[in-house]
Amino acid sequence: MANQNASGPLTGGQLVLGTIALSLATFMNVLDTSIANVSIPAISGDLGVSSSQGTWVITSFAVANAISVPLTGWLTERFGAVRLFISSILLFVLASWLCGMAPTLEFLLAARVLQGAVAGPMIPLSQSLLLSSYPSAKSSMALALWGMTTLVAPVMGPILGGWISDNYHWPWIFYINIPIGIAAAYVTWLIYAKRETATQRKPIDTVGLALLVLWVGSLQVMLDKGKELDWFNSSTIVVLALVALVSFCFFVIWEITEKHPVVDLTLFKRINFTGGVVAISIGYGLFFGNLVILPQWLQIYLGYTATEAGLVLAPVGLFAILLSPVIGKTLPRLDARWVVTVSFLLFALVFLMRSHFNTLVDTRTLMIPTFLQGVPMSMFFIPLTAIILSGLPPDRIPAAAGLSNFVRITCGAVGTSISTTMWENRITLHHAQLTEHLTPYDPTFNASVQTLNQLGMTTPQANGYIDRLVTQQSAMLGANDIFWISAVLFLLMISMVWITRPMKGGGGADAAAGAH
């Protein structure tokens, strides 16, 4: 079978169409990780189940997706990158249609499991195929175009999902994948069919695969349901945590000693891979965790509608879209480590600005750091991906892309769980501290109650009104704590960037050397 690399980079119209097709598939995939979040109430009501049951729509996709992403390298070796990528897209389209047609929650969950499972290889393979389409000198531009879709889709998901649910019917959040997926698969087949990668049949590592399913599945369910079940006060969460920990330890030992492992953990021997993966994963976890908290704070405590909260976040992608091609073009002449350092410093500045928000904050003040956040976002994915993939031989790029994306996605889920749990704990703490002095013996409190009495409120109504104000302030202070901690962590993570080695040819030319 001919190797895709023998054909060399794409040129002209084929390069443009190939880039669009691969980016559309990535966008569709990433969009589906967040588009259903705001539609859970509509889905739950329509299928006659509770909201807590409805959240399994998110969990089922996340679990299946997390399990399949690290299998990308092994599946690529077995079936070929192009064949696997196109099959993933078409099966994703089928699963999306089944999701929209679902008459019951059980049917919808089965379709979401299928959708998540087949979605796994799409992101790493789109990365790998895109890198092989460009000359080595322009690999940074390829990463820039790929990174734009990965950055914008999580922000667009809740906005688009809310708009579709409000104006149409929730199945359309899945149906919109059908035309996009078919177009992407068709164009990819036309351009890449003759560029298939070589395949080899290795023994199936059934033990490693079973352990992977066990620990990743347990971890994802624990993260998604932990908050709802009150974390380690629940025996279910304790059991899931123990199963995840024990099976993970066995998995690592087995995969390191297995001759044909299902996941190539030896990639972590490379300092650039390890440093880059740690930096991109923790950074993504912080970004995603804050992406969840900010709209919740705006909606629950400041009275914003879902659409208004989405519009406050929407500008985050503006600078990312405008600057990503610029970063991609200039990165080969720069040290990628300095670009990432500037990115982390700007992220810290953005979160520091947010840590000074108050309950009277206006929309303009909310949107200034949101606009600015697009700048570090454009300098985040591209150089770190270049560092992670630098110097890898061609046959290891799909495995490296799959494993790095798996760790990043998992850290996104961990970041969300930790952020929301910490926020609730900080709200409780600040509420307790603020109410210490709200007693009948405090003159300020008595004066406030008397003022509200004069405005026509009864004493119980006045107490309730003051308690709501305290809760609102507690939520604000709790959110400020999360923003401040995030700023500090971004500063600390700069050290991880500088344990990596400079890449040959600057900031990205070497990243895709193995793809040619």
N, C-alpha and C positions, 0 to 999 in steps of 0.2 A: 504494500500500500504506500502511495506517495506521501511524503511528509510535507505539511503545509509550508514549512520554512524554506523548502527548495524553490518555491515559487517567488520568494522575495516579498518585499512590501507591496501593498496596493498603490495605485496611482489614480489621479483624475476622479471621474465620476464614481468609479467603484469604491474608492477610498471614502468619499463623502457619503454614499449610500450605505456602505458597510458600517461606518461610524454611527450614522443615524439609527440603523436597525439594531445594533448592539446596545446603544444608549437607550432606545425605546424599551427594549426588553428589560434592561436594568431598572429603568424608571418605573415600569409596570410592576416589577417585583417588589421594589422598596416601598412603593406607594401602598401596596396591599398589606404591608406590615403595620401601617398606622391608619388607613382609611376607614377600617371597621370600628375603630375605637369610639368615635363619636356617634356611631349608628347603633350601638348596643341597645339603648332604650327602645328604638323603633323595631329592631329585630326581635327583641324579647317580647314586646307587646304583640307583635304580629303572629309570633309562633306560640303565644300563650304560656310563656315561662317567666320566671323571676329574672331580675337584672343580674343576680349573682350566678344563675345558671347560664345566662347569656354571655358572661365574660369568658366562658369556655370557647367561644368563637375565636377569641384572641389567643388563649392559651394553647388550643389544639394546633393552630398554625405555627406558633412559636416553637413548640416542642418538636414537631415534625421537621421544621426548617433547621433548627439547631442541630438535629441529629444528622441530617443529610449534607450540610455544608462541608464538614471535614472529610466526607467521603469522596469529594470531587476528584482528588488526585487518583485514587484507586479506580473510580468509575471511568475516568478519562483514559487511563491505560488500557482498560478492558474494552471500551466501546468507541473511543476516538472523541476528540474534543468537539468537532462540528456536529457529528451525529448525536452526541449526548446533549449538546446545547439546543439543537432544534427539537429533539424529542422532549426536552424539559419545557420548552415554550409551548409546544402543542398540547402536552398533558396539562400544563398550567391553564391554558385556554379551556380545555375540557372541564377541569376542576372548577374554574370560575363559572362556567355555564351551570354546572351541577349545584354550586353554591346559590346562585340566583334562583334556581328552580326548586330549591329545598322546601318540602311541605312540612317537615318537622325539624326540631332541633337536632335530633340524632342523625338525620340525613345530612344536615348542614355541617355538623361536626366531622362526619366521615369525609365529606367533600373538602373541608378545610385541612384535614390531616393530609389528604392526597395533594392538595394545593401547596402546602408547606413543604412536603417531602420532595416534590418535583421542582420546587423553586430553589432548593439548596444549591445545586451546581451552577445556576444561571449567572449569579453575580461574579464568582471567581472566573468562570469561563469567558464571560464577556470581557473581563479585564485581560485575560490571557490572549484571546483572539484579537482584541483591539491593539495590544502591544505588538503582535505579530504582523499587523496591517501597516504599521508605520516604520520608517527607517529608524535605526537605533538613535541617531542624532535628534530625532523628533519624538522620542518615547515620552518625554515630559508633557508634550502637547496631547498625546494620546491619553495619558493619565489625567490631564486637566479636563478633557472632554468627558471622560468617564466619571471623574470626581464630581462634576457639576450635577449630574443626575442623582448621585448618591446623597448629595447635600440638600438638594431642593425637594426631593420626593417626600422625606419625612415631615417637612413643613407643610407641603401642599396636601398631604393625605387628610389630616383633620378638617382643613378648609373645604376641600372637595367633597369629602364624606358628609360633612354637615350640610353643605348646599344641596347635594343630591337627596339626602334624607328629608330635608325641609321642603324641597320643590318637586321631587318625583317620588320614587318608591325605593326602599333600601336595596332590592336586588340589583339595581343599576350600578351600585358600587362595584359589583362583580362583573356585570355585563359589559362595562366599558373596556374590560381587558380583552374581549373577544376580537374586535377589529384590530386593536393595537398588536396583539399577539400574533394573529394570522399574518399581518403585514410584515412584522419583524421576522417571523419564521421564513416567509417566502423570499424576502430579500436576502436573508442570511444564507439560505440554501443556494440561491443563484450565484452569490459571490464566493462563498466559502466551500462549496461542495467538493471542488477539486483541490482543496487545501487541507484535507483531512490528516489528522496526526496518526502516526503509527500506533498499532495496538499490540498488546501481548497478553496472553492468558496466564495469569498467575493464580495460584491456589487461593480460594476464598478464606480469609481470616475470620471464621465464624465466631470464635471466642472473643476476639477483639471487637467485632461488630456487635455482639450481644452485650458486652460490657459497656460499649459506647452508648447504645440505646438505653441501657439501664441507668447510667450515671447522668447522662444529659437529660433524659426524660424526667428523672426524679428532681434534678436541680431546677429545671424550667417550671415544673408544676409547683415546686416549693416557692420559687420567686414570684410566680403569678398569683398564688393563693395565700402566701404568707401573711400579707396585710389583712386580708379578709378573715383569716382564721386566728389572728392575734399571735402570729409567729410561734415562738418556742413555748408558748403556753398551751399550744395545741399538740396533742400526741401525734396527729397526722404529719405535721411539719417536722417534728423530731424524727419520726421514722423515715420520712423522705430525705432529711439531711444526712442521717446515718447511712442510708442506702447509697446516696450520691457520693459520700466521702469514701466509703469502703470500696465501692465498685470503681471509683476514679483511681484509687491507689492500685488496685489490681490491674486496671486498664493500662496505666502508665508502665508498670512492671512488665506486663505481657507484651505491649507494643514495642518496648525497647529491646526485648529479647527475641521477638518473633522475626523470622526470616523475611516474610512477606506481610508486613503490617498493613492494616486497613487505613491507618493514619500515620504519616511519616513524622514522628516526633524528633527524629535526628536533626530536623531543620533548626531546632532550638540550639544546636551546637554553634550555629553561625551568630556572631555577636550583632551583626546588623539586623538579622531577622528578629532576634530576641528583643533587642533594644527598641526597634521600630514597632514591633507588635505590642509591647508593653505600653509605649507612649501613645500609639494610635487607639488602643483599646480603652485605657483609662480616660484619655481625652474624650473619646466618643461616649463613654459612660457618663462623664460629667455633663457633657453637652446634652445628651438625651434625657438625663435626670432633670436638668433645669428646664428642658423643653416641655416636660410634663407638668412641673410645678407652676410655672408662670401663668399659663392659661387657666389652671384650676384656681389659683389665687384671684385672678381677675374676675372669673365667673362667680365663684362662691362668695367671696368677701367684698368685692368692689362693684358687683351688679352688672358686669359686662355680659352680653349675650355670647353664645358660642361663635357666631359669625364675627362679632366685634373683637373678641379675643383672638380669633384666627387672623384678622386683618392687622392686629398689633404685631403679630409674629411674622406676617407675610414678607415684610421688607428684608428679613434676614437673608433671603436668597438673592437679593438684588446685586449687592457687591460681589457675592460669590460667583454669580453668572458673568458679571462684567470683568472681574479680575482673574478668574481661573485661566482663560486663554493667555493672558499676559504673564501669569506665573509660569504656565507651561512653556511659554516661548523663552523666558529668561532663565529658567531653572538650570539648563545645561551649563550656563556661565557662572553659576553661583554654587556655594557650598550648601547643600540641602539642610544641613544641621543649623545653619544660621537662619534660614527661612523658617524652619520649625520653631526656633527660639523666639523669633519675632512674633510668630503666630501665638505661641503660648503666653507671651507678655501681653499681647493685645486681648487675648481671651481673659486674662487676669484683670485687665483694666475694665473690660465690659462687665464682668461679674462684680467688681468693686463698685462700679457706678450703680448697679442694681441693688447692691447692699445698702444704699442710702435712700431707697424708695420709702414713701410713707403712704398713709391711707388717703391723702389728698392729692396724690400724684396725678398729673394730667396726661392725656394721650401723647402729647408732644414729648414730654419727658420720658415716657415709657418707650417711645419709638427711637430715641437717639441711640441708646446702646444696641437696640435691635438692628438699626442700620449699620452701625459700626461692626457688629458681630460678623457681618458678611466678609469683612476684610480678613480676619484670622481664619475664617472657614476656608477661604480660597487658598490659604497658605498651609493648610492642615493636611488634607488627604494626599495631595499630589506629592510633596517631598517625602512624606513618611512612607507612602507606597513605594516610591522610588528607592528609598533606603532598604525597605523590607525585601524587595525583589532583586536588589543589586548583586551582580556576580553569580546568579544562579544559572546552572545549565538548563537547556530548553526543556528537558523531560521533568524538571522539578517545579517549574513555574505554576502549573495548575494546582499541584499539591500545596505549594507555598501560599498561593492566593486563597485556596480553600481553607487552609488552617488559620491564616491570619484573619480572614473574614469571619470565621467561626468564633475566634477569641473576641473579636471586636463586637459581634452581634451579642454574644453572651454577656460581655461587659456592659452593653447597652441595657440589657434586661436587669443585670445586677444594679447598675446605676439608678435605674428607675425605681426599683424596690427599695434600695437604701435611701434615696432622696425623699420619697413619699413617706416612708416610715420615720425617718429623722425629722421631717417637717411636722408630722403629727405629734411626735414626742416633744419637740421644741414648742409647739403651740400649747400643749398641756403644761409644760414647765413655765412658760411666760404667763399663762393665764393664772397659774397658782401664785406666781410672784406679784402680779398686778393686783390680785384680789386680796392680798395680805392686809392691806390698809382699808379695804372697803367694808368697814364695820360701823355700827351705830355710834361708836365712840370716836370716829374720825370726823372732825369738823368739816373738812372739804367734801367728804362723801355726803354728810347731812345737808350741806348747802346745795349740793347738786340735786339731791332728792327734792328739797324744798322748791328749787327753781322749776323742776319738772312738774311738781304739784301745782304750782302757780300757772303752768301752761295747760292744765286740765287733766294731767295724768294722775291716776291713783298711785299709792305707794308701791303696790306690787308691779304695776305697769312701769313705774320709774326704775325700779330695781331690774326688771327685765330689759329695759332699754339700755341701762348702764352695762349690764352683763353682755349684751350684744356688741356694744362699743369695745368692751374689754376683749371679747373674742376676736373682733376684727383687728384690734391692735396686736393681739397675740399671734395671729396668723401672719401679719406683716413682719413682726419681729422674727418669727420662725423662718419665714422665707428669706429675710435678710441674712440670717445665720447661714443658711444653705448657700446663698450667693457668695458670702464672705469666705466660707470654707472652700468653695470651688475655686475662688481666685487664688487662695494659698496653695491648693493642690496643683494648679496649673504651673505656678512658679517652681514648686518642688520637682515637677516632672521634667523640667528642662535638663536636669542631671541625666535622665535616661537617654536623652537625645545625644549627649556628648560621650556616652560609652561606645557609640557606634563609630566606625571608621569612615574617613572620607571616601567617596566613590570615585572610581576611575572615570575620567571624562566629565567631572563636575557633578551637577545635581540631577542627573537623570539619564544621561546617555548610556550608562552602564546598566540601568534598571532593566532594560529589555534586551540586553545583549543576548541572553539565552533564548529569546523568542525568534531569533534569526539564524 
